[in-house]
Amino acid sequence: MTDLTDPSPWTGPSGDPNDEQFGDIVETATLATADEYDAVLVGEPYDGAVIGRPGACAGPAALRRELGGTKTHHIERGPVHAVADLGDIEIPAGDVEQVQRAVRSVTDRVHATSAVPVFLGGDNSLTFPNAAPLVAADTVGAISFDAHLDCRAVQDEPTSGTPYRQLHDAGLDTLAVVGARHFETSTAYHDYLAEQDGTVLSPESVASDPLGAVDDALAALGDVDAVYVSLDLDVLDAAAAPGVSAPTPGGISTRELFRMLGRVASDDRIAGFEVVECAPPLDAGNRTARAGARAIAHFLSGLGGDR
């Protein structure tokens, strides 16, 4: 059975004792102690199914490094606390379906705890095993912050473009994609998502009213029992996130993303969050990893809150 590696201790790089950083407050934990925390980090160093440029297997380490040096205090919501790191999922050799089965053997156990899992990717193909345990247990809606719809039909094997088709086949109730780019996904896949009663919100609708856009996405999920949130960093404009598999212009801004994540995290149905497609070898000045780490901080600050 696939397992988790032992997490490394976290430290905050600031020498000022008043500078509380995530490196100072994230504790190491195991599945047996995960219930003691509000949220747990789980690394997924894998990019064997990416359609575009590889590099996301180095994402978990980069996200941890940037988060470790990020201060814990949100101006409106105060400091983040009660976060632990469970380590990385041991990714086996094998084809994509084998990897997905192995990852799911761990995510089943992570979801069985009371903590909200925060998966650090890794490519988008692992969205399927990350969310599948929820789909098997409850009615589930997914909110995907992504430039693409990722609902391609599986051909020879799953890819980073197929997770929501797989989840729909497994029983996902509904999907809302926030920030999907014009000219990035074929008509056939937009038609498919429409047939599934899915919702697509473009960057323009986000720019005019970010909080309204995420409220619309949540409303589109209806009365599902659980909400799973996925952040593919290519939803950001390429200038803000160059280190992804498929950077494109015309994306949303970091400010818009952070506001929306704080809002969506406050929904009491949140059952999981992931950050995928952070590819440090493709990054420039750590911009993408830094944006991803700040996104995690904003999401964590919103858990259980009003905004």
C-alpha positions as CSV (number, residue, x, y, z in Angstrom):
1,M,0.0,0.0,0.0
2,T,1.3,3.4,-0.9
3,D,2.2,5.6,2.1
4,L,3.4,9.0,3.1
5,T,7.0,10.1,3.6
6,D,8.0,11.5,6.9
7,P,7.6,15.3,6.7
8,S,10.6,17.6,7.3
9,P,10.4,20.0,10.2
10,W,9.3,23.5,9.3
11,T,11.3,26.7,10.2
12,G,10.6,30.4,9.6
13,P,13.6,32.1,8.0
14,S,13.1,35.5,9.7
15,G,15.4,36.3,12.5
16,D,12.8,38.6,14.1
17,P,10.9,36.8,16.9
18,N,7.8,38.9,16.2
19,D,7.7,37.8,12.5
20,E,5.5,34.7,12.9
21,Q,5.7,32.8,9.6
22,F,4.1,29.6,8.4
23,G,7.5,28.0,9.0
24,D,7.0,28.7,12.7
25,I,3.5,27.3,13.0
26,V,3.2,24.4,10.6
27,E,3.8,21.2,12.6
28,T,4.6,17.7,11.4
29,A,1.9,15.1,11.8
30,T,0.7,11.7,10.9
31,L,-2.6,10.4,9.8
32,A,-3.1,9.3,13.4
33,T,-2.7,12.9,14.7
34,A,-4.3,14.8,11.7
35,D,-7.6,15.3,13.6
36,E,-5.8,17.7,15.9
37,Y,-5.5,20.3,13.1
38,D,-7.9,22.4,11.0
39,A,-5.9,21.6,7.8
40,V,-3.1,19.3,6.7
41,L,-0.7,19.6,3.8
42,V,0.0,16.6,1.6
43,G,2.6,16.8,-1.2
44,E,2.2,15.0,-4.5
45,P,5.5,15.2,-6.5
46,Y,4.2,13.9,-9.8
47,D,4.0,15.2,-13.4
48,G,3.9,12.0,-15.4
49,A,0.5,12.8,-16.9
50,V,0.9,16.4,-17.9
51,I,-0.2,17.3,-21.4
52,G,2.2,20.3,-21.7
53,R,5.6,21.0,-20.2
54,P,6.7,18.9,-17.3
55,G,8.2,20.3,-14.1
56,A,5.3,20.1,-11.6
57,C,6.9,17.2,-9.8
58,A,9.1,19.8,-8.0
59,G,6.0,21.8,-7.0
60,P,5.5,20.5,-3.5
61,A,9.0,21.5,-2.3
62,A,8.8,24.9,-3.9
63,L,5.3,25.6,-2.4
64,R,6.5,24.6,1.0
65,R,9.6,26.7,0.8
66,E,7.7,29.8,-0.2
67,L,4.9,29.2,2.3
68,G,7.5,28.7,5.1
69,G,8.7,32.3,4.7
70,T,5.1,33.8,4.4
71,K,3.8,35.6,7.5
72,T,0.7,34.1,9.1
73,H,-1.3,37.3,9.6
74,H,-4.2,38.3,7.4
75,I,-5.2,41.9,8.0
76,E,-9.0,41.3,8.3
77,R,-9.0,37.7,9.5
78,G,-6.0,37.6,11.8
79,P,-3.4,34.8,12.1
80,V,-3.6,31.3,10.6
81,H,-3.1,28.4,13.0
82,A,-3.7,24.7,13.5
83,V,-1.9,23.6,10.3
84,A,0.2,20.4,9.9
85,D,2.2,18.7,7.2
86,L,1.7,15.0,6.6
87,G,4.6,14.7,4.1
88,D,4.6,13.5,0.5
89,I,2.6,10.7,-1.1
90,E,5.1,8.1,-2.3
91,I,4.5,8.0,-6.0
92,P,5.0,4.5,-7.5
93,A,6.5,3.6,-10.8
94,G,3.9,2.6,-13.4
95,D,1.3,4.0,-15.8
96,V,-1.1,6.9,-14.9
97,E,-3.9,4.6,-13.8
98,Q,-1.6,2.8,-11.4
99,V,-0.4,6.1,-10.0
100,Q,-4.0,7.3,-9.6
101,R,-5.0,4.1,-7.8
102,A,-2.0,4.4,-5.5
103,V,-2.6,8.0,-4.7
104,R,-6.2,7.3,-3.9
105,S,-5.2,4.7,-1.4
106,V,-3.7,7.5,0.6
107,T,-6.3,10.2,-0.1
108,D,-9.0,7.8,1.1
109,R,-7.2,7.8,4.5
110,V,-6.6,11.6,4.5
111,H,-10.2,12.4,3.9
112,A,-11.2,10.0,6.7
113,T,-9.7,12.5,9.1
114,S,-11.5,15.6,10.3
115,A,-8.8,18.0,8.9
116,V,-9.2,19.7,5.5
117,P,-6.6,18.3,3.2
118,V,-4.5,20.7,1.1
119,F,-2.8,18.8,-1.7
120,L,0.4,20.3,-3.0
121,G,0.8,19.2,-6.7
122,G,1.9,17.9,-8.9
123,D,0.0,17.8,-12.1
124,N,-3.8,18.1,-12.6
125,S,-4.3,14.3,-13.3
126,L,-4.2,13.8,-9.5
127,T,-7.3,15.9,-9.1
128,F,-9.2,12.6,-9.8
129,P,-7.8,10.6,-6.9
130,N,-7.7,13.6,-4.6
131,A,-11.5,14.2,-5.0
132,A,-12.8,10.7,-5.8
133,P,-13.1,9.6,-2.1
134,L,-15.5,12.5,-1.5
135,V,-17.5,11.6,-4.6
136,A,-17.9,8.0,-3.3
137,A,-19.3,9.2,0.0
138,D,-21.4,12.3,-0.6
139,T,-22.9,14.5,-3.2
140,V,-20.0,16.7,-4.3
141,G,-19.6,19.9,-6.3
142,A,-16.2,21.0,-7.5
143,I,-14.9,24.5,-8.1
144,S,-12.0,24.6,-10.4
145,F,-9.9,27.8,-10.8
146,D,-8.3,27.0,-14.1
147,A,-7.7,28.3,-17.6
148,H,-9.0,25.0,-19.0
149,L,-12.0,22.8,-18.4
150,D,-10.0,19.6,-18.0
151,C,-12.9,17.4,-19.1
152,R,-11.3,15.7,-22.1
153,A,-12.3,12.1,-22.7
154,V,-9.8,9.5,-21.6
155,Q,-8.0,8.0,-24.6
156,D,-5.2,5.6,-24.0
157,E,-4.7,6.7,-20.4
158,P,-5.7,9.6,-18.1
159,T,-3.9,12.9,-18.5
160,S,-3.8,16.3,-16.8
161,G,-6.7,17.2,-19.1
162,T,-9.1,14.4,-18.1
163,P,-9.7,14.6,-14.3
164,Y,-13.2,16.1,-14.4
165,R,-14.4,13.6,-17.0
166,Q,-13.2,10.9,-14.7
167,L,-14.9,12.5,-11.7
168,H,-18.2,12.9,-13.6
169,D,-18.0,9.2,-14.6
170,A,-17.4,8.4,-10.9
171,G,-20.5,10.5,-9.8
172,L,-19.4,14.1,-9.4
173,D,-22.6,16.1,-9.2
174,T,-21.6,19.4,-10.6
175,L,-18.6,21.5,-11.7
176,A,-18.0,25.3,-11.8
177,V,-14.8,26.5,-13.6
178,V,-13.7,30.0,-12.7
179,G,-11.3,31.9,-15.0
180,A,-11.5,29.6,-18.0
181,R,-9.8,31.3,-20.9
182,H,-11.3,32.1,-24.3
183,F,-9.6,30.1,-27.1
184,E,-8.1,27.5,-24.7
185,T,-10.7,24.7,-24.7
186,S,-12.5,23.2,-27.7
187,T,-16.2,23.6,-28.4
188,A,-16.8,19.9,-27.8
189,Y,-15.6,20.2,-24.2
190,H,-17.7,23.3,-23.5
191,D,-20.7,21.4,-24.9
192,Y,-19.9,18.4,-22.8
193,L,-19.7,20.5,-19.6
194,A,-23.0,22.2,-20.5
195,E,-24.6,18.8,-20.9
196,Q,-23.4,18.1,-17.3
197,D,-25.1,21.3,-16.2
198,G,-21.7,22.8,-15.4
199,T,-20.8,26.5,-15.1
200,V,-18.0,28.5,-16.7
201,L,-17.1,31.9,-15.5
202,S,-14.6,33.8,-17.7
203,P,-11.8,36.2,-16.5
204,E,-14.0,39.1,-17.6
205,S,-16.7,38.2,-15.2
206,V,-14.2,37.7,-12.5
207,A,-12.6,41.1,-13.1
208,S,-15.9,42.9,-12.9
209,D,-16.9,41.3,-9.5
210,P,-14.5,38.7,-8.1
211,L,-16.6,38.0,-5.0
212,G,-19.7,37.9,-7.0
213,A,-18.1,35.4,-9.4
214,V,-17.2,33.0,-6.6
215,D,-20.6,33.4,-5.1
216,D,-22.1,32.5,-8.4
217,A,-19.9,29.4,-8.6
218,L,-20.9,28.3,-5.1
219,A,-24.6,28.9,-6.0
220,A,-24.2,26.8,-9.1
221,L,-23.2,23.8,-7.0
222,G,-26.7,23.8,-5.4
223,D,-27.1,21.9,-2.1
224,V,-24.3,19.4,-2.4
225,D,-22.9,17.9,0.8
226,A,-19.3,18.6,0.1
227,V,-17.3,21.1,-2.0
228,Y,-13.8,20.4,-3.4
229,V,-11.7,23.3,-4.6
230,S,-8.9,23.0,-7.2
231,L,-6.4,25.7,-8.1
232,D,-4.5,25.2,-11.3
233,L,-2.0,28.1,-11.2
234,D,-2.4,28.6,-15.0
235,V,-5.7,30.4,-14.1
236,L,-3.4,33.4,-13.4
237,D,-2.2,35.6,-16.1
238,A,1.1,34.3,-17.6
239,A,2.9,37.4,-16.3
240,A,2.0,36.4,-12.7
241,A,2.5,32.6,-13.1
242,P,5.0,31.8,-15.9
243,G,6.1,28.5,-14.2
244,V,3.1,26.3,-15.2
245,S,2.7,23.7,-17.9
246,A,0.6,26.0,-20.2
247,P,0.9,29.7,-19.4
248,T,-1.4,31.9,-21.4
249,P,-2.2,35.6,-21.4
250,G,-5.6,37.1,-20.4
251,G,-5.8,35.3,-17.0
252,I,-7.0,36.6,-13.7
253,S,-4.8,38.6,-11.3
254,T,-3.3,37.4,-8.0
255,R,-5.4,40.0,-6.1
256,E,-8.6,38.6,-7.7
257,L,-7.6,35.0,-7.0
258,F,-6.8,35.7,-3.3
259,R,-10.1,37.4,-2.7
260,M,-12.0,34.6,-4.2
261,L,-10.1,31.9,-2.3
262,G,-10.8,33.6,1.0
263,R,-14.5,33.7,0.2
264,V,-14.8,30.1,-1.1
265,A,-12.9,28.7,1.9
266,S,-15.5,30.2,4.3
267,D,-18.1,27.8,2.9
268,D,-18.7,25.2,5.6
269,R,-19.0,22.4,3.1
270,I,-15.3,22.7,2.1
271,A,-13.8,19.2,2.1
272,G,-10.5,19.6,0.2
273,F,-8.3,22.0,-1.6
274,E,-5.4,21.5,-4.0
275,V,-2.8,23.6,-5.8
276,V,-1.6,22.0,-9.0
277,E,0.7,22.7,-12.0
278,C,3.4,24.7,-10.1
279,A,6.5,23.9,-12.1
280,P,9.6,25.4,-10.6
281,P,12.0,24.5,-13.5
282,L,9.8,26.7,-15.7
283,D,9.4,29.6,-13.2
284,A,10.9,33.0,-13.3
285,G,12.1,34.5,-10.0
286,N,9.9,32.0,-8.0
287,R,6.9,34.1,-9.1
288,T,4.6,31.1,-9.6
289,A,5.6,29.3,-6.4
290,R,5.2,32.5,-4.4
291,A,1.8,33.1,-5.9
292,G,0.8,29.5,-5.1
293,A,2.0,29.8,-1.5
294,R,0.1,33.1,-1.0
295,A,-3.0,31.4,-2.5
296,I,-2.7,28.6,0.1
297,A,-2.3,31.2,2.9
298,H,-5.4,33.1,1.8
299,F,-7.4,29.8,1.6
300,L,-6.3,28.7,5.0
301,S,-7.1,32.2,6.5
302,G,-10.7,31.8,5.2
303,L,-11.5,28.4,6.6
304,G,-14.4,28.6,8.9
305,G,-14.7,32.4,8.5
306,D,-17.1,34.8,7.0
307,R,-15.0,35.8,3.9
